Amino acid sequence: MYFQISLNECWITVAGIKIRYLESGKGKDKHVLFIHGLGSAADRWLNIPDKLSNFHCIAIDLPGFGESDKLRDINYTIAHFGKIIICF
């Protein structure tokens, strides 16, 4: 079963890049980070399994996707996205 979660839209700057992320949930010590594939965005995760309702859920827009910065002078590679996620 799935449910539509109520999300808070948030922003953070990582390595000089403005990153949008959505968060929701009640978990204080249980976290789930949703990472979309290439060509998608954080909104991909609006419907999530109800088994996750007790977790702190975060869905990130990677640089160049969704509402995050789309800069011309950054390296849009999987390795760069990994660095952004680690710093997030």
N, C-alpha and C positions, 0 to 999 in steps of 0.2 A: 504494500500500500504506500502511496505517496501523498505528500501534503505540500501545499504552497506555504513557504516560510515567509515570515515577516523579516525583511532585511533592513539594516542600516547601511546607508552608503557612506563610505569613509575614504579618506585620502591620506597618503603618506608619500614623502619624497625619499627615494632610494637611489643613491649614486647620481643625484642631480636629475632624476626622472620622476615626474609626478605619477604615482600609481594609484589607481582606484581599486578599492576592494569592497566587497559586501560582507557583512557579518550578522550573525544571529545565533541564538542558542543560549542554553542555561549552564552548560558545563563550565566549571571553573578550573578543573584539572584535566579535562578530556577535550582535546582539540582535533578538528579535522580541517585540513587545508585542501580546497578544491582547486585544481589547476586545469584550465581548459587546454584543448589541443590547438594546433595552428589553424587559423581561420575562424576562430570562435571568440568567446568573451565570457566574463564571469556570469553573465545572465544565463548561460547554459545550465547553471546549477540551481535555477529557481525552484524546480521541483525535485526534492530529494527524498529518499526513503524515510518514513516516519521513525525508523529505528535510531535515527541520528538526532532526534529532537532534544535529547539530553546532553548533547555535545555543543561546544563552542565551535560554530562552523564559519569558515572564512573562505570566500571565493575571490580570487585575485584576477584582475585584468592585467595580463602581461604587457610590457611595453609594446606599443604599436597596435594594440588590440583594444576593443571596447572603448572605454572612456579614458584610458591611460594615455600619457604623452606619446605622440607619434613624431619622433625626432629624426632628422635626416642623417645626423652624424653619429649614430650609435650602431653597434654590430648586432643585427637581428639574427642571432644564432642560438641554438639550443644551449651551448655553453654559457652565453651571456645571460639567457633567461635563468639558467641555474644559479648564476652568481646573484641575480636580482632576488630570487627566491630565498637564497641563504641569508642575504642581508635583510630581507623583509622581516 
